[in-house]
Amino acid sequence: MFTDNDIRQITSRGSELEKVTNQVENFRKGFPYLQIMEAASVDSGIIRLNADELNKMVALYDEKIQNGCKPLKFVPASGAASRMFKALFEALDECRAQNGSDNALIRNEAARKFLASREKFAFYADLAEKVSTEPDIPGCVKWIDFLLNSKGLNYGALPKGLLKFHKYAGENRTPFEEHLVEGALYAKDNEGIVKLHFTVSPEHQLLFEQLLAGVKSHYEKELGVKLDVSFSQQKPSTDTIAVDAENEPFREKDGSLVFRPAGHGALIENLNDLDADIIFIKNIDNVVPDRLKEHTVQYKKAIAGVLLKNLEKLFFYQKELNEKHPIALDSAFLASAASFLENTLNTKPAGNQYYTEKEELYYYLKEKFNRPLRVCGMVKNEGEPGGGPFWALNSDGTVSLQVVESSQIDPGSIQQQNIAKHATHFNPVDLVCAVKNYKGEKYDLTQFTDPATGFISIKSKDGKELKAQELPGLWNGAMSNWNTLFVEVPIETFNPVKTVNDLLRDQHLND
């Protein structure tokens, strides 16, 4: 399949020939749908904290931090914000097709709303200043053009993290800055250090670094902390090979292979490079002004408390299973460990199998306990798109909690779609992770993915059909073989910005 030149190209990227070969096979065989058994719900896989439990978990987290637990906040912030402005780009194209006539805006409701409310946006003053430099250009089109393109703010080519989202007295903040502030409120260690890590695109990293340099001392003084901020880029070695319609490697005109970024699942490699006791994960666009941060902070600490509470017990079982011979462990201990695995860590044995052989049970438990732990916040489903919490069948026959995207569920199965319809919650990407074992040794997170949960999409290049392959998503397939708990979090903690007009919601206005 591959020539000597191909192999040299593959190895020069840091990729492995075996992995690339397997990727081609994935195109040929396709990815199986994930079999969901039932939707997770409160009292069936989702923990609902009452007021007393909430306070206890917050207090537990605060106590652990004071005793030396080292947190870190991980924020995927790659990619341009062009999808935020899809409607505005369409309006601009239509206006240009009509020689700049504002009449084109009549059919574009989103563009009309943007223009009518433009003074409410945090970036308005910057935009107005740019627009004023060319007073001779007539019409509303100018405002959209100067917002999106390089003659103005160039927001159509910038990442979300660098766009001004929220107004404050004397300053306007980007999501990047909001994450710095938010991190100081729940991810500060006992030495006053806030560690944050952002994954960014190569073309944007310098812009992030420049913004950080300009605001770091201001926020450190304002918040009374020391900010330790790092950046990384998606590794070229995680790019996946593209194929043509016949599932043969797609080639450039010079005969070289075509590789494409493999989606956010590739970021498991970036996460794997970080060193912390616990790691919070949250998307770049899910931020609110200071007046609404209380709920977010409270529940971030609470889910971290849930993680740390269960981590103590998990470590106890880990230590016993790893340091003692099965003969030295009595049946009561093994029964207790099996119950904790099934009823707390939410992993049920294959086909409700109950191991009768002591040694067989020992090795099963040892494998399942020696895994990273994550707690995922789940929001009541109010019609927002996104993956959801389900009980799902794993490749080894066990059943466990999984974050499942709609694309992973068989659209042709009435039974599977009926289960999906009964989902009561969805995934807002609100995670806290423990990535070390009882000895403080880091897990190799790449060993706990499910390669069978990738995704194939159809693209085009040079006028030809191209098939692209995404790796298992970061919070679904890439964490498929983690121990998992779900905790209900309030809708108030979920405020993503998918379109520019989402910034006009009350949650993002700060007047």
Residue, then its C-alpha position, 0 to 999 in steps of 0.5 A: m500500500f505504501t511506497d518507501n517515500d510514503i513510509r519516510q513521510i509517515t515517520s517524519r511526521g512522528s506517526e507509526l506505520e502500523k497506526v496509519t495502516n489501521q486507519v486505512e483499514n478503518f475506512r474499508k471496514g467502517f466504524p461500528y455503532l456503539q450499543i447503548m443499553e439505556a439512558a443514564s438518569v438520576d438514580s441510574g448513573i447520575i448523582r444529584l447532590n442535595a444542598d447539604e451534599l453540595n456543601k460537603m463536597v465543596a468543603l472536601y475539595d477546599e480541604k484537599i487543596q489546602n493539604g497540597c492537592k495540585p489542580l490544573k485547568f485544561v481548555p481546548a481553544s483551537g480553531a477559528a471562530s468562523r462558524m460563529f459568523k456563518a450567517l454574517f458571512e452569508a449576508l456579506d456574500e449576498c450583499r456583494a452579489q447585489n453590488g453592496s445593496d442593504n436589501a440583501l439583509i432583509r432575508n437574513e434575520a441573524a444579520r439584521k439582529f446583529l446590526a440592530s444590536r451592534e452597540k451591545f457587543a463588547f467589541y463594538a467600540d473597537l469595531a466602530e473605530k475601524v469602521s470610522t477609518e473609511p467613512d465613504i463606504p455606505g451601508c450596513v455591509k461595512w459593519i459586517d465586512f469590518l467585523l469579519n475581515s482583515k481590514g477590520l477586526n478580522y474576527g472571522a479568522l480568529p479563534k473564539g478565545l481571542l474575541k471580546f465577549h463581555k463588557y466590564a467597567g474599564e475593560n472588556r474580556t475575551p473568553f481566554e481572560e474569563h478562563l484566567v479569572e475562573g481558574a483563580l476561583y476554583a483551580k488555585d493551589n495552596e501556594g496561590i498558583v493557578k495552572l492553566h493549559f490551553t490547546v491552540s492552533p499554530e497560527h494563533q499561539l503567538l496571539f494568545e501569548q501576546l494577550l497573556a503578556g498584556v494582561k497577566s500582571h493585571y489579573e495576578k494583582e486583581l485576583g491575588v494569584k500567580l498565573d502559570v499558563s502554558f500552551s500546546q498544539q495538536k500534534p502532527s503525529t495524531d493527524t489521520i490519513a485521508v483516502d479517496a472514494e475507493n479507500e485508497p490513500f489520497r495523494e497530492k499532485d506530487g504523489s505525497l500522502v494527505f493527512r488531516p487533523a483528527g478532531h478534538g480526540a487527538l487532544i488526549e495526547n496533549l492531556n497526557d503530557l500534563d502533570a497535575d493531581i486533578i485536571f478540570i476540562k472546559n470548553i473555551d466558549n462556555v464562560v460568563p461574566d463575574r456576576l454569574k460565576e458563583h454557580t459555576v465555581q460552586y459546582k466545579k468544586a463540588i464535582a471535584g469533591v466527588l472525584l476526590k472522595n471516591l478517589e480515596k476509596l479507589f486508591f485503597y482498592q488499587k493498593e490492595l489489589n496491586e500489592k497483595h497476592p490473590i491468596a492474601l485477599d479474603s472473599a469479603f474484600l473482593a466482594s466489597a471491591a466488586s460492589f464498589l466497581e459496579n455500584t459506585l464506579n458504574t462498571k457492570p460485569a459482562g452479561n451480569q457475570y459473577y466470578t466464582e473463581k477467586e483468582e479470576l475475579y482478582y484479575y478482573l478487579k485489578e484491571k478495572f481499578n487501574r484506570p483513570l477516574r473522571v467525574c462529568g457534569m451533566v445538564k438536564n436536557e432542554g433541547e441543546p444539541g450534543g452528546g449525552p450520558f448512557w449505559a453502553l456495551n464495551s468491547d469486553g462485554t462489560v457495561s459502563l457509563q459513557v458520553v455518547e454522541s448522536s453520530q455513534i448511535d445507529p440511526g437505522s435501529i428503532q430500538q437504539q433511537n428510542i433509547a436515545k430519545h429517553a435521554t434526560h441529560f446532555n453533556p456540557v463538557d464539564l469534567v474533572c479528571a484524576v490521571k495518577n494511580y495510588k503511588g502518584e504515578k501518571y497513567d498513559l492515557t493513550q492506553f484507555t481509548d477505544p479505537a473503534t469509536g472513530f468517525i468518518s466524514i466526506k470532504s473534497k480536495d482539488g475537486k475530488e471526493l476525500k474521506a477523512q477520519e476523526l479519532p475517538g472524541l476527547w470525552n467519549g471514545a478517548m476516555s472510553n475505558w476510564n472509570t466514570l461518574f456523572v453528576e447533575v449540574p445546573i443549566e446555569t453553568f452551561n452558557p456556550v457561544k455558538t453564534v455571535n448573537d448568543l452574546l446578546r443573551d442575558q447571561h453574556l450581557n453585563d450592562 
